[in-house]
Amino acid sequence: MHIMLYIKSQQLVLHSNGGQLFYAVSTAKRGIGQLAGSEKTPLGKHIIRAKIGEKQPENAVFIGRRPTGEIYSPELAIANPQRKDWILTRILWLSGLQPGFNRLGNVDSMRRYIYIHGTPDSEPMGRPLSHGCIRMRNKAVIDLFERIDVGVPINIVM
């Protein structure tokens, strides 16, 4: 089992013995890049280092990888305009595998907190709009979360 994420088509493909599953995503609006603080989506070989939020309800809000106890709604967003890139439902935390490219130093995907995560359903998929992470629809990220284990490889390519 492995995952391919295609920046150009904004698509994540899960390859498994059962075939292929396709999911629409939204990557970084600033494009691709490895550097810390760039708000860009990193390229290269990664693994799923951690799965967070298994027992949380759909639209559960996370801050610092911890559930806040809130459930996202448009009203919550209006009441919290300082929150720009909502992290909802599930988190799949990525770790780079290529030292000097996406691992260690100022290019470390894990230290950059690069995730695959849920986002409000009002956010479009298929267009790069995130702050570096990979956004998915909440039902889609739940589906992916349930199908994979920690350690599954993911390759992010153009």
C-alpha positions as CSV (number, residue, x, y, z in Angstrom):
1,M,0.0,0.0,0.0
2,H,1.2,3.5,-0.8
3,I,-0.1,7.0,-1.6
4,M,0.7,9.3,-4.5
5,L,-0.1,13.0,-4.2
6,Y,-0.2,14.9,-7.5
7,I,0.2,18.7,-7.0
8,K,-0.7,19.6,-10.6
9,S,-4.0,17.7,-10.6
10,Q,-4.7,18.3,-6.9
11,Q,-5.3,14.6,-6.4
12,L,-4.3,12.0,-3.9
13,V,-4.3,8.4,-5.0
14,L,-4.3,5.5,-2.5
15,H,-2.8,2.4,-4.1
16,S,-3.7,-0.9,-2.4
17,N,-4.4,-4.5,-3.1
18,G,-8.0,-3.5,-3.7
19,G,-7.0,-1.1,-6.5
20,Q,-6.8,2.6,-6.5
21,L,-8.9,5.2,-4.7
22,F,-8.9,8.8,-5.8
23,Y,-9.4,11.8,-3.6
24,A,-9.6,15.5,-4.4
25,V,-7.2,17.7,-2.3
26,S,-6.1,21.3,-1.9
27,T,-2.4,22.0,-1.4
28,A,-0.6,25.2,-0.7
29,K,-1.6,28.4,-2.4
30,R,2.0,29.5,-2.3
31,G,3.1,26.5,-4.4
32,I,5.7,23.9,-3.6
33,G,8.7,24.2,-1.4
34,Q,10.6,22.6,1.4
35,L,11.7,25.5,3.6
36,A,10.3,26.1,7.1
37,G,8.0,29.1,7.2
38,S,7.4,29.1,3.5
39,E,3.7,28.0,3.7
40,K,4.4,25.7,0.7
41,T,3.7,22.1,0.2
42,P,6.8,19.9,0.3
43,L,7.7,17.5,-2.4
44,G,9.3,14.1,-2.1
45,K,9.0,10.8,-0.3
46,H,7.3,10.8,3.1
47,I,5.6,8.4,5.5
48,I,2.5,8.8,7.6
49,R,4.2,9.4,11.0
50,A,1.1,9.7,13.1
51,K,-2.7,9.4,12.9
52,I,-4.6,11.8,15.1
53,G,-8.3,12.1,15.9
54,E,-9.5,8.5,15.5
55,K,-12.4,8.8,17.9
56,Q,-13.3,12.5,17.1
57,P,-16.6,13.4,15.4
58,E,-16.6,14.8,11.9
59,N,-15.8,18.5,11.9
60,A,-14.0,18.3,15.3
61,V,-11.6,21.3,15.6
62,F,-7.9,20.8,16.3
63,I,-5.4,23.3,17.5
64,G,-1.8,22.1,18.0
65,R,-2.9,18.6,17.1
66,R,-5.3,18.5,20.0
67,P,-9.1,18.5,19.8
68,T,-10.5,21.7,21.2
69,G,-13.9,20.2,22.0
70,E,-15.5,22.4,19.3
71,I,-17.4,21.3,16.2
72,Y,-16.8,23.5,13.2
73,S,-19.7,25.6,11.9
74,P,-19.9,28.8,9.9
75,E,-21.0,30.5,13.1
76,L,-17.8,29.3,14.9
77,A,-15.7,30.7,12.0
78,I,-17.4,34.1,12.1
79,A,-16.8,34.2,15.9
80,N,-13.1,33.3,15.4
81,P,-11.9,35.4,12.4
82,Q,-8.2,35.0,13.5
83,R,-8.4,31.2,12.7
84,K,-7.4,31.1,9.0
85,D,-6.7,27.5,8.1
86,W,-9.1,25.2,10.1
87,I,-7.8,21.8,10.9
88,L,-10.7,19.5,11.2
89,T,-11.8,15.8,11.7
90,R,-8.5,13.9,11.3
91,I,-4.8,14.6,11.0
92,L,-2.3,12.4,9.1
93,W,1.1,13.9,10.1
94,L,3.8,13.5,7.5
95,S,7.5,12.9,8.0
96,G,10.0,13.3,5.2
97,L,12.4,10.5,4.2
98,Q,15.0,12.4,2.3
99,P,17.6,14.1,4.5
100,G,18.5,17.6,3.4
101,F,15.4,17.7,1.1
102,N,12.4,17.1,3.3
103,R,13.9,15.8,6.5
104,L,16.1,17.5,9.1
105,G,17.3,21.1,9.3
106,N,15.1,23.8,7.9
107,V,13.4,21.5,5.4
108,D,11.9,19.0,7.9
109,S,8.3,18.2,6.9
110,M,7.4,16.9,10.4
111,R,8.9,19.9,12.2
112,R,7.0,22.1,9.7
113,Y,3.8,20.3,10.9
114,I,2.8,19.2,7.4
115,Y,-0.5,17.3,7.6
116,I,-3.2,15.8,5.5
117,H,-6.3,17.1,7.3
118,G,-10.0,17.9,7.0
119,T,-11.2,21.4,6.2
120,P,-14.6,23.1,6.2
121,D,-16.9,21.8,3.5
122,S,-17.2,25.3,2.1
123,E,-13.5,25.3,1.1
124,P,-13.0,24.3,-2.5
125,M,-11.0,21.2,-3.5
126,G,-8.9,20.9,-6.7
127,R,-7.4,24.4,-6.1
128,P,-4.2,25.2,-4.1
129,L,-5.5,27.2,-1.1
130,S,-3.9,25.9,2.0
131,H,-1.1,27.3,4.2
132,G,1.2,24.3,3.3
133,C,-0.7,21.3,4.4
134,I,-2.9,19.0,2.2
135,R,-6.6,19.6,2.8
136,M,-9.3,17.1,2.1
137,R,-13.1,16.9,2.5
138,N,-14.0,15.6,6.0
139,K,-15.7,12.5,4.8
140,A,-12.7,11.8,2.5
141,V,-10.1,12.2,5.2
142,I,-12.1,9.9,7.5
143,D,-12.2,7.3,4.7
144,L,-8.5,7.6,4.0
145,F,-7.6,7.5,7.8
146,E,-9.6,4.3,8.2
147,R,-7.8,2.6,5.3
148,I,-4.2,3.3,6.2
149,D,-1.8,2.6,9.0
150,V,1.1,4.6,10.4
151,G,4.2,4.1,8.2
152,V,2.4,4.1,4.9
153,P,4.6,5.8,2.3
154,I,3.4,8.9,0.5
155,N,5.2,10.5,-2.5
156,I,4.3,14.1,-3.2
157,V,5.1,15.0,-6.9
158,M,4.3,17.7,-9.4
